[in-house]
Amino acid sequence: MGVKDLPLDDRPREKLMLRGPHNLTDAELLAILLRTGKKGKTVISVAQEIIQTHKNLAVLASKTLSDLIKIGGIGKDKAATLLAAFELSRRILSQSKWFSEKKITSPQDVAEIFIPLLRDEMKEKFILVSLNSANKIIAHDEISIGNLNSSVVHPREVFKTAMDHKSASIILLHNHPSGNPEPSNEDILITKKMVESGKILDIPVFDHIIIAGNSFTSFVERRLI
């Protein structure tokens, strides 16, 4: 039996329009993104198999383009659609807190905002978080991608961006794709340079946070700043 053989209000797309997205299962929502099944299987069956194989949506959302293409029933077009949907969900989760103008009072506040954006990244990203005088985030900028070292991340680029935003203070942030949140010697060296530059320019570095999966390390909490 194909999707078209189901009662109208049991077809994923029609069910969403009639009952709202909150009434659909994970497999039904995934089926809408996939659009079509494969030979001998409906799109709902394919979606159910994919979710069962990956245990949950979080595991599926961590996959790369090449990983998704290898899954039966998913080609390049469907993989691209899924990647776009997963990335949008991360950004929505992050920006809903970011744009709420919540005052940053602890490293946990920052981690809650940026973990959804960085936990699944396969490359290191160095992010500058700019704060106003009320300790609210006014911008976040990607400064570099790749292995973190002093030749790639220079105070000049960081503080030029901070001054462009008229930042009162900044927080440094980067991820460890390895899953280990421990700071490296290079991380510590770069942070010291940034802190010293911030003192000269009167733009203090409040913290440097390393995100690794769902965990994080704060330089302030570790007394490295």
Secondary structure per residue as TSV (DSSP state, phi and psi in degrees):
chain	resnum	aa	ss	phi	psi
A	1	M	-	360.0	129.5
A	2	G	-	-90.5	174.0
A	3	V	G	-60.5	-36.2
A	4	K	G	-67.3	-17.4
A	5	D	G	-84.7	-11.2
A	6	L	S	-75.9	155.1
A	7	P	-	-55.0	146.9
A	8	L	G	-52.7	-43.4
A	9	D	G	-82.4	5.5
A	10	D	G	-105.2	-5.8
A	11	R	S	-76.7	133.0
A	12	P	H	-49.5	-49.8
A	13	R	H	-65.9	-45.3
A	14	E	H	-68.1	-37.6
A	15	K	H	-62.2	-40.3
A	16	L	H	-61.6	-44.4
A	17	M	H	-69.3	-32.2
A	18	L	H	-83.8	-39.5
A	19	R	H	-113.0	-12.9
A	20	G	-	95.7	151.6
A	21	P	G	-63.7	-26.9
A	22	H	G	-68.6	-14.3
A	23	N	G	-93.3	1.4
A	24	L	S	-95.9	148.3
A	25	T	-	-75.9	167.9
A	26	D	H	-57.3	-42.3
A	27	A	H	-64.8	-38.5
A	28	E	H	-68.1	-39.9
A	29	L	H	-65.2	-42.1
A	30	L	H	-64.0	-37.2
A	31	A	H	-61.9	-35.9
A	32	I	H	-63.8	-39.2
A	33	L	H	-70.0	-37.4
A	34	L	H	-73.0	-32.1
A	35	R	-	74.3	-48.8
A	36	T	-	-132.8	156.5
A	37	G	-	-91.1	-149.4
A	38	K	B	-133.3	174.5
A	39	K	T	-54.1	121.5
A	40	G	T	85.2	-2.9
A	41	K	B	-139.2	138.4
A	42	T	-	-74.3	163.9
A	43	V	H	-63.4	-32.0
A	44	I	H	-66.9	-41.6
A	45	S	H	-62.9	-42.4
A	46	V	H	-62.2	-44.4
A	47	A	H	-62.7	-41.9
A	48	Q	H	-63.3	-41.8
A	49	E	H	-63.2	-42.0
A	50	I	H	-62.7	-45.3
A	51	I	H	-67.2	-41.7
A	52	Q	H	-63.2	-39.2
A	53	T	H	-66.5	-36.2
A	54	H	H	-99.2	5.5
A	55	K	S	72.8	-47.1
A	56	N	S	-157.5	170.7
A	57	L	H	-67.7	-30.9
A	58	A	H	-62.6	-40.4
A	59	V	H	-65.3	-44.0
A	60	L	H	-61.7	-40.3
A	61	A	H	-69.1	-15.6
A	62	S	T	-86.5	-5.2
A	63	K	-	-75.7	150.2
A	64	T	-	-86.5	174.3
A	65	L	H	-58.4	-46.5
A	66	S	H	-65.1	-34.8
A	67	D	H	-63.9	-44.7
A	68	L	H	-66.5	-38.2
A	69	I	H	-63.3	-28.4
A	70	K	T	-74.2	-15.5
A	71	I	S	-76.5	133.2
A	72	G	T	-59.2	130.1
A	73	G	T	92.9	-1.9
A	74	I	-	-122.0	118.9
A	75	G	-	-102.5	-165.9
A	76	K	H	-62.7	-43.5
A	77	D	H	-64.3	-45.2
A	78	K	H	-68.2	-37.5
A	79	A	H	-62.7	-41.8
A	80	A	H	-64.3	-39.8
A	81	T	H	-62.6	-43.7
A	82	L	H	-65.7	-43.9
A	83	L	H	-59.5	-41.8
A	84	A	H	-63.5	-42.5
A	85	A	H	-65.1	-42.3
A	86	F	H	-64.7	-41.7
A	87	E	H	-67.1	-39.8
A	88	L	H	-61.0	-40.6
A	89	S	H	-64.2	-38.2
A	90	R	H	-64.4	-44.3
A	91	R	H	-67.7	-38.9
A	92	I	H	-62.5	-45.9
A	93	L	H	-60.5	-42.0
A	94	S	H	-71.6	-48.5
A	95	Q	H	-73.4	-24.0
A	96	S	H	-63.4	-32.0
A	97	K	H	-85.4	-38.0
A	98	W	H	-62.6	-46.8
A	99	F	T	-79.9	-4.6
A	100	S	T	-74.8	-4.8
A	101	E	T	60.7	34.0
A	102	K	-	-68.4	134.4
A	103	K	B	-72.7	131.3
A	104	I	-	-81.5	116.8
A	105	T	-	-119.2	-8.5
A	106	S	S	-158.6	161.7
A	107	P	H	-58.3	-32.2
A	108	Q	H	-60.1	-38.5
A	109	D	H	-58.9	-43.8
A	110	V	H	-69.3	-43.7
A	111	A	H	-60.8	-41.0
A	112	E	H	-61.3	-32.6
A	113	I	H	-78.0	-41.3
A	114	F	H	-100.5	-15.5
A	115	I	H	-57.2	-45.5
A	116	P	H	-60.2	-28.0
A	117	L	H	-81.3	-31.1
A	118	L	H	-113.0	-14.9
A	119	R	T	-64.9	-27.3
A	120	D	T	-101.1	3.3
A	121	E	-	-68.5	137.1
A	122	M	S	-92.0	-10.7
A	123	K	S	-121.6	153.0
A	124	E	-	-69.6	135.4
A	125	K	E	-126.3	133.9
A	126	F	E	-104.7	121.3
A	127	I	E	-116.2	136.0
A	128	L	E	-101.8	124.2
A	129	V	E	-107.2	118.3
A	130	S	E	-98.4	135.4
A	131	L	E	-118.0	151.1
A	132	N	-	-91.4	-173.6
A	133	S	T	-68.8	-15.1
A	134	A	T	-95.1	10.1
A	135	N	S	62.9	34.4
A	136	K	B	-107.2	143.8
A	137	I	E	-71.0	126.6
A	138	I	E	-108.3	-17.0
A	139	A	E	-170.2	156.4
A	140	H	E	-138.5	135.3
A	141	D	E	-129.0	138.3
A	142	E	E	-83.1	114.8
A	143	I	E	-89.1	-39.2
A	144	S	E	-155.2	159.3
A	145	I	E	-128.4	133.6
A	146	G	S	122.5	-176.4
A	147	N	S	-57.7	132.5
A	148	L	-	-77.8	120.6
A	149	N	-	-152.8	166.2
A	150	S	T	-67.0	-19.4
A	151	S	T	-80.6	-21.8
A	152	V	T	-93.8	-43.5
A	153	V	S	-105.0	108.6
A	154	H	-	-117.1	141.8
A	155	P	H	-53.0	-30.5
A	156	R	H	-57.7	-49.8
A	157	E	H	-68.7	-39.8
A	158	V	H	-63.3	-49.8
A	159	F	H	-80.4	-23.0
A	160	K	H	-63.4	-45.0
A	161	T	H	-63.9	-42.4
A	162	A	H	-61.1	-41.6
A	163	M	H	-70.1	-34.1
A	164	D	H	-59.4	-33.9
A	165	H	T	-88.7	0.1
A	166	K	T	55.4	45.3
A	167	S	-	-69.5	138.7
A	168	A	S	-83.7	-29.7
A	169	S	E	-159.9	169.7
A	170	I	E	-138.1	159.6
A	171	I	E	-126.2	133.1
A	172	L	E	-93.7	147.7
A	173	L	E	-150.8	134.0
A	174	H	E	-152.0	164.1
A	175	N	E	-109.5	155.6
A	176	H	-	-116.1	102.2
A	177	P	T	-59.7	-20.8
A	178	S	T	-65.7	-20.1
A	179	G	S	91.1	-2.6
A	180	N	-	-98.0	115.3
A	181	P	-	-83.1	2.2
A	182	E	-	-69.0	133.4
A	183	P	-	-70.7	139.9
A	184	S	-	-85.5	170.5
A	185	N	H	-60.5	-37.3
A	186	E	H	-65.9	-39.4
A	187	D	H	-58.9	-44.7
A	188	I	H	-66.9	-41.3
A	189	L	H	-63.1	-47.0
A	190	I	H	-61.7	-42.0
A	191	T	H	-62.3	-42.2
A	192	K	H	-60.8	-41.3
A	193	K	H	-63.3	-41.5
A	194	M	H	-66.2	-42.1
A	195	V	H	-62.5	-44.2
A	196	E	H	-64.6	-41.3
A	197	S	H	-64.7	-39.0
A	198	G	H	-63.2	-36.1
A	199	K	H	-65.3	-40.9
A	200	I	H	-66.1	-40.5
A	201	L	H	-90.5	-0.8
A	202	D	T	60.0	38.2
A	203	I	-	-126.6	88.7
A	204	P	-	-64.5	144.3
A	205	V	E	-90.1	109.9
A	206	F	E	-73.4	-34.6
A	207	D	E	-168.2	163.7
A	208	H	E	-129.4	121.6
A	209	I	E	-116.4	130.8
A	210	I	E	-104.7	126.8
A	211	I	E	-106.6	130.1
A	212	A	E	-137.5	103.8
A	213	G	T	63.9	-127.1
A	214	N	T	-97.9	8.6
A	215	S	E	-111.1	166.6
A	216	F	E	-152.9	160.1
A	217	T	E	-126.3	132.7
A	218	S	E	-105.5	127.6
A	219	F	T	-64.2	-33.8
A	220	V	T	-66.0	-46.3
A	221	E	T	-64.6	-30.5
A	222	R	T	-87.1	0.9
A	223	R	T	59.8	38.3
A	224	L	-	-96.3	-4.7
A	225	I	-	-123.4	360.0
